[in-house]
Amino acid sequence: MNFSKGYSRFYDLFHQEKNYRAEATFVIELLARYGMVRGTLMDLGCGTGRHAAEFAGSGFGVSGVDMSSEMLARADARRTFLPGAVASRLRFRQGDARSVRTEEVYDAVVSLFHVASYQTTNADFMAMCHTAATHLPRSGLFLFDCWYGPAVLADPPTVHVVRASNDDAAVMRIAEPTMRPHDNTVAVNYTFLITDWKTQSVETALETHVMRYMFKPEVELMLDLSGFEVLDSVGWMGGDLSTAHLSATFVARKR
């Protein structure tokens, strides 16, 4: 997903309460369960680099990739404030999850915060899997999360309003989802109302994000066709898959 400049501008503001450290710890522990305790990671769809910075802080060499130049600019800016040893293990580059090729091989590829669910067709998702396979050695690990189909169907998304502010502006985000059951997708229509504190002007921005919800059998099939063996599938942040988990987490090993 190539986020708009408006969305990128307020991305960190809307997710300021998100516990990136705990989420990175969950990922690191899950990788360790399958034999990876150190090494290099590709963070595919890294956004503003907050997970990537946590991985680097834990000793991993991290290559973050994202489509959005605005997101990457924020990631690079964050990198300059990190301790030198951490910053030296972290780098960012622009690329599409379906087609990027860094000409490097990593011990693991991780893709978080529903990047997989932005791959709304089988061809898109399998292209993302092929990207992961291309950058992994035999037995390398691929870990990602996605919207979990049974949870979405059991409790469909509803209209949701979030308000946030900083020294420059107050922002209200209205999310109005529309189910597309024949495509297994949800079109989330966003309205942003942005009040500039200095000028007291109000700007309105509109955009739509289409998200795919996925089911365990189809994920397992497409990973198998892409050269992976599925090792685990759990709820995001732990526990068995259930309708209480909007996000499912998959771990696969390259054959």
Secondary structure, 3 states (H helix, E strand, C coil): CCCCHHHHHHHHHHCCCCCHHHHHHHHHHHHHHCCCCCCEEEEECCCCCHHHHHHHHCCCEEEEEECCHHHHHHHHHHHCCCCHHHHCCEEEEECCCCCCCCCCCCCEEEECCCCHHHCCCHHHHHHHHHHHHHCCCCCCEEEEEEEEHHHHHHCCCCCEEEEEECCCEEEEEEEEEEEECCCCEEEEEEEEEEEECCCCCEEEEEEEEEEEEECHHHHHHHHHHCCEEEEEEEECCCCCCCCCCCEEEEEEEEC
